[in-house]
Amino acid sequence: MDSIALRKIARTMVAPGKGILAADESHGTITKRFQALGIESSEESRRRYREMFFSSSACAEHISGVILYDETIRQSATDGTPFPQYLKDRGILPGIKVDTGAKELAGHPGEKITEGLDGLRERLAEYYELGGRFAKWRAVITIGDGIPSRGCIEANAHGLARYAALCQEAGIVPIVEPEVLMDGRHTIDRCQEVTDATLEEVFSQLHHQRVLLEGVVLKPNMVISATDCPQQASVEEVATRTVETLRRFVPAAVPGIAFLSGGQSDRAATAHLDAMNRMDDLPWQLTFSYGRALQAAAMKAWGGKEESLAAGAEAFSHRARMNSSARSGRYESSMEK
């Protein structure tokens, strides 16, 4: 493990003014999103769609890294340059999703465990050769009647820690993503309680697995009201509660926190990030690692049409600019016009 290189990559991932684009949707996920807009999902349409982001003017300016899917890291730009090299040439770090998905957790109805540790060492070595310099593993924690259980939290935290240790062994910075889902009717109080318990266990497991915290980027959910909760917390309360939880459980040695959007609207995810970055004396860089919150408007503007690639790229560039401003605590809703 080259600790100096890991620290440098992690700091680059959370560089001021920049964030991470999550473009690692599985075939199934991106096909559903394409079909909802009448877009054909093929290897070429997926390649062209993702190149639309990578080649945009805002990507090099506002994006520090891109999380790729296995198919995408093996594809090339229109000019024949492999995507990892294409991104690197633009000053953007190539990353890779390495988990194999969340499956039912045996003995725990309604709960999931993320799989993919088998053969991970060998896959990481291959991804490093392909140009990958950071990776992502997503664990899913569901809030419901009597869940999450302690067993579910511990199992997922242990998996994240083992994944992180293997990444660092391979010279790859791990994005550690424990996502407490916002689906349901639970309150912001319940979300905070579960997020507290999850982050406490994650960092305990990272310590046990001897993971270098200076070479890690955390990708958590925000502390937020559930989608169907009758009482929706304000932007200020989400920001306050989220930072409160982070201060309790995330060591200052972690260089940065790149939030997931988790089903929030584009503007809500931007506003919440901005409110947090207006706070004083934060020990970490707070940035974004959004998927849908960066892509939704662009996908709609593109619509699968070659002649609309410029419109799609501009829609993406706008959202990247908005989040870059939020990254610095300078976002205003009037900027959306």
C-alpha positions in Angstrom: 0.0 0.0 0.0 1.4 3.4 -1.1 -0.1 5.6 1.6 1.3 8.8 0.1 -0.4 8.1 -3.3 -3.7 7.1 -1.6 -3.7 10.4 0.4 -3.1 12.4 -2.8 -5.8 10.7 -4.8 -8.3 11.1 -1.9 -7.5 14.8 -1.6 -7.9 15.2 -5.4 -11.3 13.6 -5.3 -12.6 16.2 -2.9 -10.7 19.2 -4.3 -12.3 22.6 -3.7 -15.0 23.5 -6.2 -15.3 20.0 -7.6 -17.4 16.8 -7.0 -17.8 13.3 -8.3 -20.1 12.1 -11.0 -21.7 8.8 -10.4 -22.1 7.2 -13.8 -22.0 3.6 -12.7 -25.6 2.5 -13.2 -26.0 -1.2 -13.9 -27.5 -2.3 -17.3 -30.9 -2.9 -15.5 -31.0 0.5 -13.8 -30.0 2.6 -16.8 -32.3 0.6 -19.1 -35.3 1.4 -16.9 -34.4 5.1 -17.0 -33.9 5.1 -20.7 -37.2 3.2 -21.4 -39.1 5.7 -19.3 -38.1 8.3 -21.9 -38.4 6.1 -24.9 -34.6 5.7 -25.3 -33.2 2.4 -26.6 -30.6 0.9 -24.2 -27.7 -0.6 -26.1 -24.0 -0.8 -25.6 -23.6 2.1 -28.1 -26.4 4.3 -26.7 -25.0 3.9 -23.2 -21.5 4.7 -24.4 -22.7 7.8 -26.3 -24.8 9.0 -23.3 -21.9 8.8 -20.9 -19.5 10.4 -23.4 -21.9 13.3 -23.5 -21.0 14.0 -19.9 -17.3 13.3 -20.1 -16.8 15.6 -23.1 -18.9 18.6 -21.7 -17.1 21.8 -20.8 -18.3 21.6 -17.2 -16.9 18.1 -16.6 -13.2 19.1 -16.6 -14.0 22.3 -14.6 -16.3 21.0 -11.9 -15.9 17.2 -11.8 -12.9 15.6 -10.0 -13.7 12.0 -10.7 -16.2 9.7 -12.4 -17.5 6.4 -11.1 -17.7 4.0 -14.0 -19.5 0.7 -14.6 -17.6 -2.4 -15.7 -18.8 -1.9 -19.3 -17.9 1.8 -19.4 -14.4 1.4 -18.1 -13.7 -0.9 -21.1 -15.3 1.5 -23.7 -13.7 4.3 -25.7 -14.6 7.8 -26.7 -15.6 8.5 -30.3 -12.0 9.3 -31.2 -10.9 5.9 -30.0 -9.3 7.0 -26.7 -10.2 4.5 -23.9 -12.5 6.3 -21.4 -10.1 6.1 -18.4 -7.4 7.8 -20.5 -9.9 10.2 -22.0 -10.9 11.3 -18.4 -7.3 11.4 -17.2 -6.3 13.7 -20.1 -9.0 16.1 -18.9 -7.7 16.0 -15.4 -10.5 13.8 -14.1 -9.9 10.6 -12.0 -11.4 7.4 -13.3 -13.2 5.3 -10.7 -15.1 2.0 -10.8 -18.1 0.4 -9.0 -16.9 -3.0 -7.7 -19.8 -4.4 -5.6 -22.1 -6.9 -7.2 -25.3 -5.6 -5.8 -27.5 -5.8 -2.6 -29.1 -9.1 -2.0 -31.5 -10.4 0.6 -29.8 -10.9 4.0 -30.4 -14.4 5.2 -32.4 -14.5 8.4 -33.3 -10.8 8.2 -36.6 -10.3 6.3 -36.7 -6.9 4.6 -33.0 -6.3 4.9 -30.1 -6.5 2.4 -26.4 -7.3 2.3 -24.0 -6.1 -0.4 -22.1 -8.9 -2.1 -18.9 -8.9 -4.2 -16.0 -9.7 -1.9 -15.2 -13.0 -3.6 -12.5 -12.4 -6.3 -12.4 -8.7 -5.4 -8.6 -8.7 -5.0 -8.1 -9.9 -8.6 -10.8 -7.6 -10.0 -9.2 -4.6 -8.4 -5.8 -5.5 -9.9 -7.4 -5.6 -13.3 -9.3 -2.3 -12.8 -6.0 -0.6 -11.7 -4.4 -1.8 -14.9 -7.3 -0.3 -16.9 -6.8 3.0 -15.2 -9.1 3.0 -12.2 -7.8 4.9 -9.2 -10.7 4.8 -6.9 -13.7 2.5 -6.3 -17.2 2.4 -4.9 -19.1 -0.1 -2.8 -22.7 0.7 -1.7 -24.3 -0.8 1.4 -28.0 -0.4 1.8 -29.7 0.2 5.2 -33.5 0.1 5.2 -35.7 1.8 7.8 -38.9 0.0 8.5 -41.0 -1.8 11.2 -38.4 -3.2 13.5 -35.5 -2.6 11.1 -32.6 -2.1 10.6 -31.4 -4.8 12.9 -28.0 -4.7 14.6 -27.0 -7.7 12.6 -27.7 -5.9 9.3 -25.7 -2.9 10.2 -22.8 -4.9 11.5 -22.7 -7.2 8.4 -22.8 -4.3 6.0 -20.2 -2.3 7.9 -17.9 -5.3 8.0 -18.3 -5.7 4.2 -17.5 -2.1 3.6 -14.3 -2.3 5.7 -13.0 -5.5 4.0 -13.6 -3.9 0.6 -11.8 -0.7 1.7 -8.8 -2.7 2.9 -8.6 -4.6 -0.4 -8.8 -1.4 -2.4 -6.0 0.3 -0.5 -3.8 -2.9 -0.9 -4.3 -2.4 -4.6 -3.5 1.3 -4.6 -7.1 2.3 -5.1 -8.9 4.8 -2.9 -12.2 3.4 -1.6 -15.4 5.4 -1.6 -17.2 4.0 1.5 -21.0 4.3 0.9 -23.3 3.3 3.7 -26.7 4.5 2.5 -29.6 4.8 4.9 -32.5 4.9 2.4 -35.0 7.7 2.5 -37.9 5.5 1.3 -40.8 5.3 3.7 -42.6 7.5 6.2 -40.0 7.8 9.0 -39.1 11.1 10.5 -35.8 13.0 10.4 -35.3 11.9 14.0 -35.4 8.2 13.0 -33.1 8.9 10.1 -30.6 10.5 12.4 -30.8 7.7 14.9 -30.1 5.0 12.2 -27.4 7.1 10.5 -25.7 7.6 13.8 -25.6 3.8 14.5 -24.5 3.0 11.0 -21.6 5.5 10.8 -20.4 4.5 14.3 -20.2 0.8 13.3 -18.6 1.6 9.9 -15.7 3.5 11.4 -15.3 0.9 14.1 -15.0 -1.8 11.4 -12.6 0.4 9.3 -10.4 0.6 12.3 -10.5 -3.1 12.9 -9.5 -3.7 9.3 -6.6 -1.2 9.5 -7.9 1.0 6.8 -6.0 4.3 6.3 -8.7 7.0 6.9 -6.6 9.6 5.1 -7.0 7.5 2.0 -10.8 7.1 2.2 -13.7 9.2 0.9 -17.0 8.7 2.7 -20.3 8.8 0.7 -23.2 8.9 3.1 -26.8 9.8 3.0 -27.9 13.2 4.4 -30.0 13.1 7.5 -33.4 13.8 6.0 -37.1 13.1 6.3 -38.4 10.1 4.5 -40.0 10.6 1.1 -43.5 10.0 2.4 -43.1 11.6 5.9 -45.9 14.1 6.5 -43.4 16.5 8.2 -40.6 17.4 5.8 -37.6 19.0 7.4 -36.4 22.4 6.2 -33.1 22.8 4.3 -31.6 24.3 7.4 -32.6 21.4 9.6 -31.3 18.8 7.2 -28.0 20.6 7.0 -27.8 21.0 10.8 -28.7 17.4 11.6 -26.4 16.0 9.0 -23.4 18.0 10.2 -24.3 17.1 13.8 -24.1 13.4 13.0 -20.9 13.7 11.0 -19.2 15.6 13.8 -20.1 12.8 16.2 -18.9 9.8 14.2 -16.6 10.8 11.3 -13.0 11.3 12.3 -11.3 14.5 11.1 -8.6 12.3 9.4 -11.1 11.5 6.6 -10.2 14.1 3.9 -13.7 14.5 2.5 -17.4 13.5 2.5 -19.1 13.2 -0.9 -22.8 13.0 -0.3 -25.2 10.8 -2.4 -28.4 12.4 -3.4 -30.5 9.4 -2.5 -33.7 10.3 -4.4 -33.7 14.0 -3.6 -34.7 16.4 -6.4 -31.9 18.1 -8.3 -32.4 21.4 -6.5 -33.0 20.0 -3.1 -29.7 18.1 -3.2 -27.9 21.3 -4.2 -29.6 23.4 -1.6 -28.8 21.0 1.2 -25.1 20.8 0.2 -24.9 24.5 0.0 -26.4 25.0 3.5 -23.8 22.6 5.0 -20.9 24.4 3.3 -22.1 27.7 4.8 -21.2 26.3 8.3 -18.0 27.2 10.0 -15.1 25.0 11.2 -15.8 21.8 9.3 -12.9 19.4 9.5 -13.6 17.8 6.1 -14.3 18.9 2.6 -18.0 18.5 1.9 -18.8 17.8 -1.7 -21.2 15.8 -3.9 -21.2 12.4 -5.6 -24.5 12.5 -7.4 -26.0 10.3 -10.0 -29.6 11.1 -10.8 -29.3 14.6 -9.3 -26.7 15.4 -12.0 -28.0 13.3 -14.8 -31.9 13.5 -14.8 -32.3 16.8 -16.6 -29.5 15.9 -19.1 -31.0 12.6 -19.9 -34.4 14.2 -20.6 -32.8 17.0 -22.8 -30.8 14.4 -24.8 -33.7 12.0 -25.3 -31.4 9.5 -27.2 -31.1 11.9 -30.1 -27.8 12.6 -31.7 -28.9 16.2 -32.6 -29.7 16.8 -28.9 -26.3 15.9 -27.4 -25.4 19.5 -27.0 -28.6 20.2 -25.2 -28.0 17.3 -22.9 -24.4 18.4 -22.2 -25.6 21.9 -21.4 -28.2 20.6 -18.9 -25.5 18.5 -17.2 -23.2 21.5 -17.2 -25.8 23.7 -15.5 -26.3 21.2 -12.7 -22.5 20.7 -12.3 -22.1 24.5 -12.0 -24.9 24.7 -9.4 -23.4 22.0 -7.3 -19.9 23.5 -7.6 -21.4 26.7 -6.2 -23.0 24.7 -3.4 -19.7 23.0 -2.8 -18.4 26.5 -1.9 -21.4 27.7 0.0 -22.2 30.2 -2.8 -25.4 28.7 -4.3 -28.5 30.8 -4.7 -31.9 29.6 -6.1 -31.9 32.6 -8.4 -28.9 31.0 -10.2 -31.3 28.4 -11.5 -32.8 30.9 -13.9 
